[in-house]
Amino acid sequence: MATHLHDSVLQTLTLIQKRRGDPGEMARLARHAERELRGWLYGASREAAGEDDLVAALHAAAAEVEDRFGAAVELVTVGTCRLDERTRAVAGAASEALTNAAKHAGVPRVSVFAEVADGQVVVVVRDRGRGFDQAAGPGGSGGQGRGRGIPDSIVGRMRRQGGDATIRSAPGAGTQVELRMPVARA
């Protein structure tokens, strides 16, 4: 245990001390250390239970976005379900929406709400950032709409598995991506 704490948490605390002049970097490092420590403390029990579920996939996507882009991800979940082709599509589309928000919204925080109930999964990814002009299309001016991420990695991914994605955005008003997928009732 001492070796693991030294290799992860103590080294991160040392980095935080060295970067105390950069509050954003300190917060990112602290979130990373917290995730790593929680994963280590609770990971063994999750692995023993064979957890391969939607909530775990969303936590992994949020952690990756936080580490890559330094944006904080506030994740709230209600219920979960096992990963299968459909829920993997939801997790992948949510990851793409998080990545787009972190890269293009220009805000330090992105919110995610996920609920599994009544035979469906609903995931909402929201930022209060730049937004983009939906009428201009995915390649249009500014914001999250650049490239093929929305039509292929979000909307297309969801539709190929029988789900739906709704994007709401406007310049200066942020972006909301709502994902809906029917799933087997538990």
CORURMO-V433270 format. One record per residue. N is the residue number from 1. NEAR is the number of other C-alpha atoms within 8 Angstrom. D_LAST is the distance of its C-alpha to the last C-alpha in whole Angstrom. Layout:
n->{N;N}
near->{NEAR;NEAR}
d_last->{D_LAST;D_LAST}
This chain:
n->{1;2;3;4;5;6;7;8;9;10;11;12;13;14;15;16;17;18;19;20;21;22;23;24;25;26;27;28;29;30;31;32;33;34;35;36;37;38;39;40;41;42;43;44;45;46;47;48;49;50;51;52;53;54;55;56;57;58;59;60;61;62;63;64;65;66;67;68;69;70;71;72;73;74;75;76;77;78;79;80;81;82;83;84;85;86;87;88;89;90;91;92;93;94;95;96;97;98;99;100;101;102;103;104;105;106;107;108;109;110;111;112;113;114;115;116;117;118;119;120;121;122;123;124;125;126;127;128;129;130;131;132;133;134;135;136;137;138;139;140;141;142;143;144;145;146;147;148;149;150;151;152;153;154;155;156;157;158;159;160;161;162;163;164;165;166;167;168;169;170;171;172;173;174;175;176;177;178;179;180;181;182;183;184;185;186}
near->{4;5;6;8;9;9;8;11;11;9;9;11;9;8;9;12;7;6;10;8;4;7;8;7;10;11;8;13;11;11;8;11;11;8;9;9;10;9;8;8;7;8;9;8;7;9;8;7;6;6;9;8;10;13;9;9;10;11;9;8;12;12;11;8;15;13;10;6;8;12;13;9;12;8;10;7;9;7;7;10;9;9;10;6;7;13;13;10;11;13;12;11;14;14;12;11;12;13;9;11;14;16;9;10;15;9;10;8;10;16;11;12;10;12;11;12;7;5;9;11;14;11;13;12;14;12;13;11;11;14;16;16;13;11;4;8;8;12;9;11;9;10;12;12;15;11;7;10;12;11;9;9;12;15;13;9;12;18;10;7;9;9;12;10;12;8;8;8;12;12;10;8;10;15;17;11;12;11;16;13;14;9;9;6;5;3}
d_last->{37;40;41;37;38;41;40;37;38;42;42;40;42;45;44;44;47;49;47;47;49;46;43;41;41;41;38;36;37;36;33;33;34;31;28;30;31;27;26;28;28;24;24;25;22;19;21;21;17;17;15;15;13;13;15;17;18;19;21;23;24;25;27;29;30;31;33;34;35;36;34;32;28;26;23;20;17;14;11;10;8;9;13;13;16;15;14;17;19;17;19;22;23;22;24;27;27;27;30;32;32;33;36;37;36;39;37;36;33;30;26;23;20;16;14;10;9;9;8;11;12;16;18;22;24;28;31;34;37;39;37;38;40;37;40;41;38;37;40;42;43;42;38;35;36;38;37;34;32;30;31;30;27;26;26;26;24;21;23;23;19;19;18;21;23;26;28;31;34;38;40;41;37;35;32;28;26;22;20;17;15;12;9;6;4;0}
